[in-house]
Amino acid sequence: MRDSNTLFICSYYGEQTQCVVSIFSLIQIFKEQISQTSPEDEF
C-alpha cells in the first residue's frame, strides 16, 4: 500500500525529483524502524 502511495505522489507531481524525494523520505522512516528493531547500525 505504501508503494502505491509513493507511485501516486510521483504521478501526481509528474516529476522524478518529487518521486525520489518521496521514496527517500519513506526509506528514512523504514531505516528508523529497522534501527529500533535491530541495534546494529550496519544498514
mmCIF entry with sequence, helices, sheets and N, C-alpha, C, O atoms, coordinates in Angstrom:
data_MODEL
# 
_entry.id   MODEL 
# 
_entity.id                         1 
_entity.type                       polymer 
_entity.pdbx_number_of_molecules   1 
# 
_entity_poly.entity_id                      1 
_entity_poly.type                           'polypeptide(L)' 
_entity_poly.nstd_linkage                   no 
_entity_poly.nstd_monomer                   no 
_entity_poly.pdbx_seq_one_letter_code       MRDSNTLFICSYYGEQTQCVVSIFSLIQIFKEQISQTSPEDEF 
_entity_poly.pdbx_seq_one_letter_code_can   MRDSNTLFICSYYGEQTQCVVSIFSLIQIFKEQISQTSPEDEF 
_entity_poly.pdbx_strand_id                 A 
# 
loop_
_entity_poly_seq.entity_id 
_entity_poly_seq.num 
_entity_poly_seq.mon_id 
_entity_poly_seq.hetero 
1 1  MET n 
1 2  ARG n 
1 3  ASP n 
1 4  SER n 
1 5  ASN n 
1 6  THR n 
1 7  LEU n 
1 8  PHE n 
1 9  ILE n 
1 10 CYS n 
1 11 SER n 
1 12 TYR n 
1 13 TYR n 
1 14 GLY n 
1 15 GLU n 
1 16 GLN n 
1 17 THR n 
1 18 GLN n 
1 19 CYS n 
1 20 VAL n 
1 21 VAL n 
1 22 SER n 
1 23 ILE n 
1 24 PHE n 
1 25 SER n 
1 26 LEU n 
1 27 ILE n 
1 28 GLN n 
1 29 ILE n 
1 30 PHE n 
1 31 LYS n 
1 32 GLU n 
1 33 GLN n 
1 34 ILE n 
1 35 SER n 
1 36 GLN n 
1 37 THR n 
1 38 SER n 
1 39 PRO n 
1 40 GLU n 
1 41 ASP n 
1 42 GLU n 
1 43 PHE n 
# 
_struct_asym.id          A 
_struct_asym.entity_id   1 
# 
loop_
_struct_conf.conf_type_id 
_struct_conf.id 
_struct_conf.pdbx_PDB_helix_id 
_struct_conf.beg_label_comp_id 
_struct_conf.beg_label_asym_id 
_struct_conf.beg_label_seq_id 
_struct_conf.pdbx_beg_PDB_ins_code 
_struct_conf.end_label_comp_id 
_struct_conf.end_label_asym_id 
_struct_conf.end_label_seq_id 
_struct_conf.pdbx_end_PDB_ins_code 
_struct_conf.beg_auth_comp_id 
_struct_conf.beg_auth_asym_id 
_struct_conf.beg_auth_seq_id 
_struct_conf.end_auth_comp_id 
_struct_conf.end_auth_asym_id 
_struct_conf.end_auth_seq_id 
_struct_conf.pdbx_PDB_helix_class 
_struct_conf.details 
_struct_conf.pdbx_PDB_helix_length 
HELX_P HELX_P1 AA1 ARG A 2  ? TYR A 13 ? ARG A 2  TYR A 13 1 ? 12 
HELX_P HELX_P2 AA2 GLN A 16 ? THR A 37 ? GLN A 16 THR A 37 1 ? 22 
# 
_struct_conf_type.id          HELX_P 
_struct_conf_type.criteria    ? 
_struct_conf_type.reference   ? 
# 
loop_
_atom_site.group_PDB 
_atom_site.id 
_atom_site.type_symbol 
_atom_site.label_atom_id 
_atom_site.label_alt_id 
_atom_site.label_comp_id 
_atom_site.label_asym_id 
_atom_site.label_entity_id 
_atom_site.label_seq_id 
_atom_site.pdbx_PDB_ins_code 
_atom_site.Cartn_x 
_atom_site.Cartn_y 
_atom_site.Cartn_z 
_atom_site.occupancy 
_atom_site.B_iso_or_equiv 
_atom_site.pdbx_formal_charge 
_atom_site.auth_seq_id 
_atom_site.auth_comp_id 
_atom_site.auth_asym_id 
_atom_site.auth_atom_id 
_atom_site.pdbx_PDB_model_num 
ATOM 1   N N  . MET A 1 1  ? 0.854  -1.198 0.000   1.00 0.00 ? 1  MET A N  1 
ATOM 2   C CA . MET A 1 1  ? 0.000  0.000  0.000   1.00 0.00 ? 1  MET A CA 1 
ATOM 3   C C  . MET A 1 1  ? 0.889  1.247  0.000   1.00 0.00 ? 1  MET A C  1 
ATOM 4   O O  . MET A 1 1  ? 0.591  2.227  -0.683  1.00 0.00 ? 1  MET A O  1 
ATOM 5   N N  . ARG A 1 2  ? 1.981  1.205  0.767   1.00 0.00 ? 2  ARG A N  1 
ATOM 6   C CA . ARG A 1 2  ? 2.872  2.365  0.821   1.00 0.00 ? 2  ARG A CA 1 
ATOM 7   C C  . ARG A 1 2  ? 3.481  2.625  -0.555  1.00 0.00 ? 2  ARG A C  1 
ATOM 8   O O  . ARG A 1 2  ? 3.612  3.776  -0.973  1.00 0.00 ? 2  ARG A O  1 
ATOM 9   N N  . ASP A 1 3  ? 3.858  1.538  -1.267  1.00 0.00 ? 3  ASP A N  1 
ATOM 10  C CA . ASP A 1 3  ? 4.451  1.710  -2.596  1.00 0.00 ? 3  ASP A CA 1 
ATOM 11  C C  . ASP A 1 3  ? 3.448  2.401  -3.516  1.00 0.00 ? 3  ASP A C  1 
ATOM 12  O O  . ASP A 1 3  ? 3.816  3.286  -4.289  1.00 0.00 ? 3  ASP A O  1 
ATOM 13  N N  . SER A 1 4  ? 2.184  1.998  -3.433  1.00 0.00 ? 4  SER A N  1 
ATOM 14  C CA . SER A 1 4  ? 1.154  2.613  -4.275  1.00 0.00 ? 4  SER A CA 1 
ATOM 15  C C  . SER A 1 4  ? 1.040  4.095  -3.947  1.00 0.00 ? 4  SER A C  1 
ATOM 16  O O  . SER A 1 4  ? 0.864  4.927  -4.838  1.00 0.00 ? 4  SER A O  1 
ATOM 17  N N  . ASN A 1 5  ? 1.142  4.417  -2.668  1.00 0.00 ? 5  ASN A N  1 
ATOM 18  C CA . ASN A 1 5  ? 1.069  5.811  -2.247  1.00 0.00 ? 5  ASN A CA 1 
ATOM 19  C C  . ASN A 1 5  ? 2.201  6.610  -2.875  1.00 0.00 ? 5  ASN A C  1 
ATOM 20  O O  . ASN A 1 5  ? 1.983  7.716  -3.370  1.00 0.00 ? 5  ASN A O  1 
ATOM 21  N N  . THR A 1 6  ? 3.412  6.054  -2.858  1.00 0.00 ? 6  THR A N  1 
ATOM 22  C CA . THR A 1 6  ? 4.577  6.740  -3.422  1.00 0.00 ? 6  THR A CA 1 
ATOM 23  C C  . THR A 1 6  ? 4.382  6.942  -4.915  1.00 0.00 ? 6  THR A C  1 
ATOM 24  O O  . THR A 1 6  ? 4.662  8.017  -5.445  1.00 0.00 ? 6  THR A O  1 
ATOM 25  N N  . LEU A 1 7  ? 3.901  5.901  -5.594  1.00 0.00 ? 7  LEU A N  1 
ATOM 26  C CA . LEU A 1 7  ? 3.694  5.998  -7.037  1.00 0.00 ? 7  LEU A CA 1 
ATOM 27  C C  . LEU A 1 7  ? 2.653  7.066  -7.336  1.00 0.00 ? 7  LEU A C  1 
ATOM 28  O O  . LEU A 1 7  ? 2.785  7.813  -8.305  1.00 0.00 ? 7  LEU A O  1 
ATOM 29  N N  . PHE A 1 8  ? 1.615  7.138  -6.503  1.00 0.00 ? 8  PHE A N  1 
ATOM 30  C CA . PHE A 1 8  ? 0.557  8.131  -6.696  1.00 0.00 ? 8  PHE A CA 1 
ATOM 31  C C  . PHE A 1 8  ? 1.142  9.532  -6.596  1.00 0.00 ? 8  PHE A C  1 
ATOM 32  O O  . PHE A 1 8  ? 0.826  10.400 -7.409  1.00 0.00 ? 8  PHE A O  1 
ATOM 33  N N  . ILE A 1 9  ? 1.998  9.755  -5.596  1.00 0.00 ? 9  ILE A N  1 
ATOM 34  C CA . ILE A 1 9  ? 2.627  11.068 -5.415  1.00 0.00 ? 9  ILE A CA 1 
ATOM 35  C C  . ILE A 1 9  ? 3.481  11.384 -6.633  1.00 0.00 ? 9  ILE A C  1 
ATOM 36  O O  . ILE A 1 9  ? 3.463  12.510 -7.130  1.00 0.00 ? 9  ILE A O  1 
ATOM 37  N N  . CYS A 1 10 ? 4.225  10.399 -7.113  1.00 0.00 ? 10 CYS A N  1 
ATOM 38  C CA . CYS A 1 10 ? 5.107  10.595 -8.264  1.00 0.00 ? 10 CYS A CA 1 
ATOM 39  C C  . CYS A 1 10 ? 4.278  10.968 -9.484  1.00 0.00 ? 10 CYS A C  1 
ATOM 40  O O  . CYS A 1 10 ? 4.630  11.894 -10.215 1.00 0.00 ? 10 CYS A O  1 
ATOM 41  N N  . SER A 1 11 ? 3.188  10.261 -9.707  1.00 0.00 ? 11 SER A N  1 
ATOM 42  C CA . SER A 1 11 ? 2.338  10.529 -10.864 1.00 0.00 ? 11 SER A CA 1 
ATOM 43  C C  . SER A 1 11 ? 1.658  11.889 -10.722 1.00 0.00 ? 11 SER A C  1 
ATOM 44  O O  . SER A 1 11 ? 1.496  12.612 -11.705 1.00 0.00 ? 11 SER A O  1 
ATOM 45  N N  . TYR A 1 12 ? 1.265  12.230 -9.515  1.00 0.00 ? 12 TYR A N  1 
ATOM 46  C CA . TYR A 1 12 ? 0.560  13.483 -9.272  1.00 0.00 ? 12 TYR A CA 1 
ATOM 47  C C  . TYR A 1 12 ? 1.442  14.675 -9.627  1.00 0.00 ? 12 TYR A C  1 
ATOM 48  O O  . TYR A 1 12 ? 1.017  15.580 -10.344 1.00 0.00 ? 12 TYR A O  1 
ATOM 49  N N  . TYR A 1 13 ? 2.678  14.668 -9.119  1.00 0.00 ? 13 TYR A N  1 
ATOM 50  C CA . TYR A 1 13 ? 3.593  15.774 -9.401  1.00 0.00 ? 13 TYR A CA 1 
ATOM 51  C C  . TYR A 1 13 ? 4.136  15.666 -10.823 1.00 0.00 ? 13 TYR A C  1 
ATOM 52  O O  . TYR A 1 13 ? 4.394  16.679 -11.474 1.00 0.00 ? 13 TYR A O  1 
ATOM 53  N N  . GLY A 1 14 ? 4.308  14.434 -11.301 1.00 0.00 ? 14 GLY A N  1 
ATOM 54  C CA . GLY A 1 14 ? 4.806  14.233 -12.654 1.00 0.00 ? 14 GLY A CA 1 
ATOM 55  C C  . GLY A 1 14 ? 6.274  14.611 -12.776 1.00 0.00 ? 14 GLY A C  1 
ATOM 56  O O  . GLY A 1 14 ? 6.755  14.913 -13.868 1.00 0.00 ? 14 GLY A O  1 
ATOM 57  N N  . GLU A 1 15 ? 6.991  14.596 -11.644 1.00 0.00 ? 15 GLU A N  1 
ATOM 58  C CA . GLU A 1 15 ? 8.421  14.917 -11.677 1.00 0.00 ? 15 GLU A CA 1 
ATOM 59  C C  . GLU A 1 15 ? 9.201  13.823 -10.961 1.00 0.00 ? 15 GLU A C  1 
ATOM 60  O O  . GLU A 1 15 ? 8.861  13.435 -9.843  1.00 0.00 ? 15 GLU A O  1 
ATOM 61  N N  . GLN A 1 16 ? 10.239 13.334 -11.609 1.00 0.00 ? 16 GLN A N  1 
ATOM 62  C CA . GLN A 1 16 ? 11.042 12.271 -10.992 1.00 0.00 ? 16 GLN A CA 1 
ATOM 63  C C  . GLN A 1 16 ? 11.664 12.766 -9.689  1.00 0.00 ? 16 GLN A C  1 
ATOM 64  O O  . GLN A 1 16 ? 11.813 11.999 -8.737  1.00 0.00 ? 16 GLN A O  1 
ATOM 65  N N  . THR A 1 17 ? 12.024 14.046 -9.647  1.00 0.00 ? 17 THR A N  1 
ATOM 66  C CA . THR A 1 17 ? 12.645 14.603 -8.445  1.00 0.00 ? 17 THR A CA 1 
ATOM 67  C C  . THR A 1 17 ? 11.712 14.424 -7.248  1.00 0.00 ? 17 THR A C  1 
ATOM 68  O O  . THR A 1 17 ? 12.137 13.956 -6.192  1.00 0.00 ? 17 THR A O  1 
ATOM 69  N N  . GLN A 1 18 ? 10.449 14.795 -7.414  1.00 0.00 ? 18 GLN A N  1 
ATOM 70  C CA . GLN A 1 18 ? 9.479  14.653 -6.331  1.00 0.00 ? 18 GLN A CA 1 
ATOM 71  C C  . GLN A 1 18 ? 9.343  13.184 -5.947  1.00 0.00 ? 18 GLN A C  1 
ATOM 72  O O  . GLN A 1 18 ? 9.250  12.851 -4.765  1.00 0.00 ? 18 GLN A O  1 
ATOM 73  N N  . CYS A 1 19 ? 9.334  12.311 -6.942  1.00 0.00 ? 19 CYS A N  1 
ATOM 74  C CA . CYS A 1 19 ? 9.187  10.878 -6.695  1.00 0.00 ? 19 CYS A CA 1 
ATOM 75  C C  . CYS A 1 19 ? 10.358 10.388 -5.845  1.00 0.00 ? 19 CYS A C  1 
ATOM 76  O O  . CYS A 1 19 ? 10.167 9.641  -4.885  1.00 0.00 ? 19 CYS A O  1 
ATOM 77  N N  . VAL A 1 20 ? 11.564 10.811 -6.202  1.00 0.00 ? 20 VAL A N  1 
ATOM 78  C CA . VAL A 1 20 ? 12.750 10.388 -5.460  1.00 0.00 ? 20 VAL A CA 1 
ATOM 79  C C  . VAL A 1 20 ? 12.678 10.890 -4.021  1.00 0.00 ? 20 VAL A C  1 
ATOM 80  O O  . VAL A 1 20 ? 12.997 10.156 -3.086  1.00 0.00 ? 20 VAL A O  1 
ATOM 81  N N  . VAL A 1 21 ? 12.262 12.136 -3.848  1.00 0.00 ? 21 VAL A N  1 
ATOM 82  C CA . VAL A 1 21 ? 12.153 12.708 -2.505  1.00 0.00 ? 21 VAL A CA 1 
ATOM 83  C C  . VAL A 1 21 ? 11.158 11.897 -1.678  1.00 0.00 ? 21 VAL A C  1 
ATOM 84  O O  . VAL A 1 21 ? 11.422 11.595 -0.514  1.00 0.00 ? 21 VAL A O  1 
ATOM 85  N N  . SER A 1 22 ? 10.023 11.544 -2.268  1.00 0.00 ? 22 SER A N  1 
ATOM 86  C CA . SER A 1 22 ? 9.005  10.784 -1.547  1.00 0.00 ? 22 SER A CA 1 
ATOM 87  C C  . SER A 1 22 ? 9.566  9.429  -1.133  1.00 0.00 ? 22 SER A C  1 
ATOM 88  O O  . SER A 1 22 ? 9.397  8.999  0.008   1.00 0.00 ? 22 SER A O  1 
ATOM 89  N N  . ILE A 1 23 ? 10.238 8.758  -2.074  1.00 0.00 ? 23 ILE A N  1 
ATOM 90  C CA . ILE A 1 23 ? 10.819 7.451  -1.772  1.00 0.00 ? 23 ILE A CA 1 
ATOM 91  C C  . ILE A 1 23 ? 11.900 7.598  -0.710  1.00 0.00 ? 23 ILE A C  1 
ATOM 92  O O  . ILE A 1 23 ? 11.992 6.776  0.202   1.00 0.00 ? 23 ILE A O  1 
ATOM 93  N N  . PHE A 1 24 ? 12.723 8.646  -0.823  1.00 0.00 ? 24 PHE A N  1 
ATOM 94  C CA . PHE A 1 24 ? 13.802 8.857  0.145   1.00 0.00 ? 24 PHE A CA 1 
ATOM 95  C C  . PHE A 1 24 ? 13.219 9.030  1.542   1.00 0.00 ? 24 PHE A C  1 
ATOM 96  O O  . PHE A 1 24 ? 13.728 8.456  2.505   1.00 0.00 ? 24 PHE A O  1 
ATOM 97  N N  . SER A 1 25 ? 12.160 9.813  1.655   1.00 0.00 ? 25 SER A N  1 
ATOM 98  C CA . SER A 1 25 ? 11.508 10.026 2.954   1.00 0.00 ? 25 SER A CA 1 
ATOM 99  C C  . SER A 1 25 ? 10.998 8.698  3.500   1.00 0.00 ? 25 SER A C  1 
ATOM 100 O O  . SER A 1 25 ? 11.129 8.414  4.691   1.00 0.00 ? 25 SER A O  1 
ATOM 101 N N  . LEU A 1 26 ? 10.414 7.885  2.614   1.00 0.00 ? 26 LEU A N  1 
ATOM 102 C CA . LEU A 1 26 ? 9.890  6.594  3.041   1.00 0.00 ? 26 LEU A CA 1 
ATOM 103 C C  . LEU A 1 26 ? 11.028 5.708  3.532   1.00 0.00 ? 26 LEU A C  1 
ATOM 104 O O  . LEU A 1 26 ? 10.882 4.998  4.527   1.00 0.00 ? 26 LEU A O  1 
ATOM 105 N N  . ILE A 1 27 ? 12.168 5.748  2.829   1.00 0.00 ? 27 ILE A N  1 
ATOM 106 C CA . ILE A 1 27 ? 13.329 4.946  3.217   1.00 0.00 ? 27 ILE A CA 1 
ATOM 107 C C  . ILE A 1 27 ? 13.836 5.399  4.585   1.00 0.00 ? 27 ILE A C  1 
ATOM 108 O O  . ILE A 1 27 ? 14.199 4.570  5.420   1.00 0.00 ? 27 ILE A O  1 
ATOM 109 N N  . GLN A 1 28 ? 13.860 6.708  4.814   1.00 0.00 ? 28 GLN A N  1 
ATOM 110 C CA . GLN A 1 28 ? 14.310 7.227  6.108   1.00 0.00 ? 28 GLN A CA 1 
ATOM 111 C C  . GLN A 1 28 ? 13.459 6.643  7.231   1.00 0.00 ? 28 GLN A C  1 
ATOM 112 O O  . GLN A 1 28 ? 13.993 6.194  8.245   1.00 0.00 ? 28 GLN A O  1 
ATOM 113 N N  . ILE A 1 29 ? 12.150 6.646  7.057   1.00 0.00 ? 29 ILE A N  1 
ATOM 114 C CA . ILE A 1 29 ? 11.245 6.095  8.072   1.00 0.00 ? 29 ILE A CA 1 
ATOM 115 C C  . ILE A 1 29 ? 11.499 4.602  8.238   1.00 0.00 ? 29 ILE A C  1 
ATOM 116 O O  . ILE A 1 29 ? 11.532 4.087  9.356   1.00 0.00 ? 29 ILE A O  1 
ATOM 117 N N  . PHE A 1 30 ? 11.681 3.908  7.107   1.00 0.00 ? 30 PHE A N  1 
ATOM 118 C CA . PHE A 1 30 ? 11.918 2.467  7.146   1.00 0.00 ? 30 PHE A CA 1 
ATOM 119 C C  . PHE A 1 30 ? 13.215 2.159  7.895   1.00 0.00 ? 30 PHE A C  1 
ATOM 120 O O  . PHE A 1 30 ? 13.274 1.223  8.693   1.00 0.00 ? 30 PHE A O  1 
ATOM 121 N N  . LYS A 1 31 ? 14.256 2.959  7.630   1.00 0.00 ? 31 LYS A N  1 
ATOM 122 C CA . LYS A 1 31 ? 15.545 2.755  8.301   1.00 0.00 ? 31 LYS A CA 1 
ATOM 123 C C  . LYS A 1 31 ? 15.398 2.972  9.798   1.00 0.00 ? 31 LYS A C  1 
ATOM 124 O O  . LYS A 1 31 ? 15.991 2.242  10.592  1.00 0.00 ? 31 LYS A O  1 
ATOM 125 N N  . GLU A 1 32 ? 14.613 3.968  10.190  1.00 0.00 ? 32 GLU A N  1 
ATOM 126 C CA . GLU A 1 32 ? 14.411 4.238  11.613  1.00 0.00 ? 32 GLU A CA 1 
ATOM 127 C C  . GLU A 1 32 ? 13.750 3.039  12.287  1.00 0.00 ? 32 GLU A C  1 
ATOM 128 O O  . GLU A 1 32 ? 14.122 2.663  13.399  1.00 0.00 ? 32 GLU A O  1 
ATOM 129 N N  . GLN A 1 33 ? 12.775 2.442  11.615  1.00 0.00 ? 33 GLN A N  1 
ATOM 130 C CA . GLN A 1 33 ? 12.091 1.278  12.178  1.00 0.00 ? 33 GLN A CA 1 
ATOM 131 C C  . GLN A 1 33 ? 13.074 0.123  12.324  1.00 0.00 ? 33 GLN A C  1 
ATOM 132 O O  . GLN A 1 33 ? 13.042 -0.604 13.317  1.00 0.00 ? 33 GLN A O  1 
ATOM 133 N N  . ILE A 1 34 ? 13.950 -0.045 11.328  1.00 0.00 ? 34 ILE A N  1 
ATOM 134 C CA . ILE A 1 34 ? 14.940 -1.125 11.374  1.00 0.00 ? 34 ILE A CA 1 
ATOM 135 C C  . ILE A 1 34 ? 15.903 -0.886 12.531  1.00 0.00 ? 34 ILE A C  1 
ATOM 136 O O  . ILE A 1 34 ? 16.294 -1.822 13.230  1.00 0.00 ? 34 ILE A O  1 
ATOM 137 N N  . SER A 1 35 ? 16.282 0.378  12.726  1.00 0.00 ? 35 SER A N  1 
ATOM 138 C CA . SER A 1 35 ? 17.219 0.710  13.807  1.00 0.00 ? 35 SER A CA 1 
ATOM 139 C C  . SER A 1 35 ? 16.614 0.319  15.154  1.00 0.00 ? 35 SER A C  1 
ATOM 140 O O  . SER A 1 35 ? 17.312 -0.209 16.020  1.00 0.00 ? 35 SER A O  1 
ATOM 141 N N  . GLN A 1 36 ? 15.331 0.575  15.330  1.00 0.00 ? 36 GLN A N  1 
ATOM 142 C CA . GLN A 1 36 ? 14.668 0.238  16.590  1.00 0.00 ? 36 GLN A CA 1 
ATOM 143 C C  . GLN A 1 36 ? 14.599 -1.278 16.760  1.00 0.00 ? 36 GLN A C  1 
ATOM 144 O O  . GLN A 1 36 ? 14.761 -1.793 17.867  1.00 0.00 ? 36 GLN A O  1 
ATOM 145 N N  . THR A 1 37 ? 14.358 -1.988 15.659  1.00 0.00 ? 37 THR A N  1 
ATOM 146 C CA . THR A 1 37 ? 14.257 -3.446 15.728  1.00 0.00 ? 37 THR A CA 1 
ATOM 147 C C  . THR A 1 37 ? 15.633 -4.078 15.883  1.00 0.00 ? 37 THR A C  1 
ATOM 148 O O  . THR A 1 37 ? 15.823 -4.964 16.716  1.00 0.00 ? 37 THR A O  1 
ATOM 149 N N  . SER A 1 38 ? 16.599 -3.620 15.076  1.00 0.00 ? 38 SER A N  1 
ATOM 150 C CA . SER A 1 38 ? 17.954 -4.167 15.125  1.00 0.00 ? 38 SER A CA 1 
ATOM 151 C C  . SER A 1 38 ? 18.925 -3.118 15.652  1.00 0.00 ? 38 SER A C  1 
ATOM 152 O O  . SER A 1 38 ? 19.090 -2.070 15.027  1.00 0.00 ? 38 SER A O  1 
ATOM 153 N N  . PRO A 1 39 ? 19.568 -3.370 16.781  1.00 0.00 ? 39 PRO A N  1 
ATOM 154 C CA . PRO A 1 39 ? 20.523 -2.412 17.358  1.00 0.00 ? 39 PRO A CA 1 
ATOM 155 C C  . PRO A 1 39 ? 21.706 -2.171 16.424  1.00 0.00 ? 39 PRO A C  1 
ATOM 156 O O  . PRO A 1 39 ? 22.360 -1.132 16.513  1.00 0.00 ? 39 PRO A O  1 
ATOM 157 N N  . GLU A 1 40 ? 21.989 -3.124 15.528  1.00 0.00 ? 40 GLU A N  1 
ATOM 158 C CA . GLU A 1 40 ? 23.138 -2.989 14.633  1.00 0.00 ? 40 GLU A CA 1 
ATOM 159 C C  . GLU A 1 40 ? 22.968 -1.777 13.729  1.00 0.00 ? 40 GLU A C  1 
ATOM 160 O O  . GLU A 1 40 ? 21.904 -1.564 13.148  1.00 0.00 ? 40 GLU A O  1 
ATOM 161 N N  . ASP A 1 41 ? 24.030 -0.989 13.621  1.00 0.00 ? 41 ASP A N  1 
ATOM 162 C CA . ASP A 1 41 ? 23.999 0.221  12.790  1.00 0.00 ? 41 ASP A CA 1 
ATOM 163 C C  . ASP A 1 41 ? 24.676 -0.071 11.464  1.00 0.00 ? 41 ASP A C  1 
ATOM 164 O O  . ASP A 1 41 ? 25.225 0.834  10.835  1.00 0.00 ? 41 ASP A O  1 
ATOM 165 N N  . GLU A 1 42 ? 24.641 -1.321 11.033  1.00 0.00 ? 42 GLU A N  1 
ATOM 166 C CA . GLU A 1 42 ? 25.372 -1.734 9.831   1.00 0.00 ? 42 GLU A CA 1 
ATOM 167 C C  . GLU A 1 42 ? 24.604 -1.349 8.581   1.00 0.00 ? 42 GLU A C  1 
ATOM 168 O O  . GLU A 1 42 ? 25.206 -1.115 7.533   1.00 0.00 ? 42 GLU A O  1 
ATOM 169 N N  . PHE A 1 43 ? 23.269 -1.279 8.675   1.00 0.00 ? 43 PHE A N  1 
ATOM 170 C CA . PHE A 1 43 ? 22.448 -0.976 7.496   1.00 0.00 ? 43 PHE A CA 1 
ATOM 171 C C  . PHE A 1 43 ? 22.828 0.379  6.947   1.00 0.00 ? 43 PHE A C  1 
ATOM 172 O O  . PHE A 1 43 ? 22.255 0.825  5.953   1.00 0.00 ? 43 PHE A O  1 
# 
